[in-house]
């Protein structure tokens, strides 16, 4: 009989104004394996999301544009294999489990445009905070970099800057809302959407919850988050809130695709 | 307007809109930069867009939601518009596209198009080696062009860019896709596919707006929906945060653009309409080609079904500048078609000579290619030989189908049985500026005319065009009972933004010496018409050429000059003052050494040369034109005024200084209006409808975003008075009868005597006489009349508002009926003269006393120096109440003087030049040459020619009953000779065709060799005539000038 050990421990926890940062160390074991198999994997192999592109390709004929190259790309079989994609799914699953975040839509990460001029957000959902529902926006980074903080946290495309943009760029925020809008229409998400957006507008675009998730396969170290946390603490003001999480894996990030494949089999 | 997101936004929306208005007004007008809360503006703009996107998700959008959607979209556009540009060009272009799309959805497409035309076009990487950048840039570029629609060029560019994109696909696409990392390639492929559908949709729309059909399919919506649905389905497959909402927005926008397309609005009405639309979108019109209609036109023609309707009476009540004429044009074509078998005709009524001419020119230009002949008849109240011939033309290719004239002329024509003489039915009466129905004597005439037509012209339908009034339905019902409709758009659509404000000088710092500096402050005023108003006082720059010190800027003229100089930087300005003499001095004050032009354009030169010929080479307007200043008032001839308008419309003038009366005649846009006065020449306030008419012209649908109306105040008291004036409401349209009765006092008890003291009652008592005749002089006339009166627009309201006077009026009508029924009353003469029965009898008596009988009518001697017949006739006419006032004013302080009137007329008819007539008859009281010319013009054009022509025609009817018909025909032209100022019978036709007076006689003699020809043929001959034809008749220089001027006046060049 296998013994169920706790899957994780909080290794550090700190905050500055409306921004908090926590380190979570995962333990390998059956619970972690079950988490990967039951909560992470389904987010990657979404059967409903797998589309048949034939109709789209046929429809293109009437536009006068050629379809050969497009067809070749769309019909190529490409299983989910990138570790960052698994990392993102893991972050999503963790936020649902531990923070009660609701995801109205599978983010279809395999079809996200790599060079869209608007990067958007990695995660878009809702979170309950007391009696209120807030819009939840998140960024996920995976890094095996031995430096602390890892380079994915800094720079123009770093997590801190991306979160800052989500908090301050009104255009970006509303583009995300407009993208989310039809996905929350006539289904269970509609009340969440209406409540969260009402609150957001009433607060002058402030009341939202930001999540920054750093997936690591290194030794826990608060320096991974501290500086960025302090920086964001100076920018993100209540009623907005920002949580930075570092998830320290018991395995290498590179092995995640294999774990997912194994779990699925 | 309601939506849960708006509730969440609370007061922020109002604050942001106010801030955006501030940003717009200050950026366009203020001399110094101001702080703006752009964060607030953007936050609310984004939210408004999100609300729009939310409403677009509804499968069906109901009325209330549609209203909210339009309003939010318009708000979003207004907010986005003032934000600073984005740094990255592609981002900026994408935002511009969204903003413009929102404008289209908010019924501000014309604003967006203008905005796109004014700003530098975004330079996008249409040739980029990166396929995604290239494709996205192209898509944004072509959709922006579809909204801008700058003539055929934009449409052609759209098609060309799509063609190039297709061509480049093979070269660039596969390397782009292969370069995308792993799974990103699929996303990239999906994104491209969605963009290709947007390209195809753009191609469909571009073809549709010009051709009305795409690949044999007229169902544009089905084609567009197909591509947008596919683009949407594809983008939903991916996670295209930005593209997916854009596709949804463009889908709705494309649908709206298609709805606005002139082809959609006019589809399947009739072949004439289709042909007309073809001519409107024609490539030959260049940038003036018309591809879509304005929202009020769309609502009137399509949504409210004006074109499909069989309503007998429709009142179209829309804000000024919303394109009422085009609506009327479509309705006219429909009416012509409906009564094609009967070869019915349409009467288009405009209140002033200027408007008659403008409308006739436009209708002729638009309809002649369709084979619809448009004629105008002069406002002179006689139908002369020339007009008689054109009215009775029976040749199908030459018969008129549309007649443009004044209400007064049509009234007399119908009462003289011209519908029967024409031999074809009057099928539609279009009344332009129908709000005039409430303006005094002329209003009453118009109302009674409509009542007469309604009763007597079996097939007549009505289309009344008016600036917004609140009771359009009531007016429509009056004419058409249940078979009526009103199409009213009130405050929810404005053709452009405008600011109305009071400008006044404010004392500044002490200057050298003892004088103070000053600045000009413009205080915007809140109005009922959705004009922009902000809390800041707008400080205008001070022009170095204007008065230097506060004490020197001492009156309305100075303030107006200073304000006009500032507004001129934004485009041509109209500056108005109350009287011609003040207009002259204002115009002179606008002149400065710096605005004298070093190079005079060909167009300005032409007008200067024309003025030198007509008014003498030292006429001050010639020098003013060299400074870019035009003048427009009643002291100038119609031709001169038309030329001023032409120069102004062609932006050849910086300023048009005009009397306030121009408010009634302007139908062209201006960027700014400065009012030195808000009153008409005799000191009465301009009616609110007229004020809003001119205010409505400020700002252009085609260029210049913000219209400014600045009212000058030289002190605070004046400023307060102006604000009160601006707040006066235009409300319900009322019958002039109500005011007339209120003003009548006890005279109302005697309708026989009343015209002697209140000549404005003439139209009413004539109506009684006419109706009595028409009914066959029935015993029960008083009862029947009561019934008719109760059915009129005015009487019903009178009974409610003033029951006592209404009863007295009815009693009085009974008494008058008894009077009418006396034997041998010359009732027929009432209709043929346009005089009341009393006036007819007065004229009869006076004629007998003066010995004016049928023998006095000799066309060879009447205007000769030996005959005193004309003097006697003028003496008689001076006693006719309907004419007295106008004629007396001509001789002014000298008192009524038939002799003097006759002398002026003889000079006028014999071809004397205006400076000569002015010098001889109007140079008294120390007037200088210009004042004399102005007084001469005011009196001749404004009073004498029309009144005397009418009076002579009437007198001929009264005294010449026994003259044989053939001779009578010839004598009928006497009145026209007076009206046009020519002595040659043949010159009358040329004058009717718009030939200036000094050229008419020489040209007539030149043409005499060709024999008598129908008017339409003469017009064609003139149009195709070469320079030689004119120079032979008029001499080399003069010939060239008059030819060019006539072609301008005809709208040919």
Interface residues (C-beta under 8 A of the other chain):
Chain A: X51 X53 X56 X57 X59 X60 X62 X63 X64 X65 X66 X69 X70 X72 X73 X74 X76 X78 X80 X81 X82 X85 X107 X108 X109 X110 X111 X112 X113 X114 X115 X116 X117 X118 X120 X121 X170 X171 X173 X174 X175 X176 X177 X178 X179 X181 X182 X185 X194 X197 X198 X199 X200 X201 X202 X204 X205
Chain B: X4 X5 X7 X8 X9 X10 X12 X39 X42 X43 X46 X47 X49 X50 X53 X54 X57 X88 X90 X91 X94 X95 X132 X162 X165 X166 X169 X170 X173 X174 X177 X180 X181 X182 X183 X184 X185 X186 X187 X188 X189 X190 X191 X192 X193 X196 X197 X199 X200 X203 X226 X227 X230 X233 X234 X237 X238 X239 X240 X241 X242 X243 X244 X245 X248
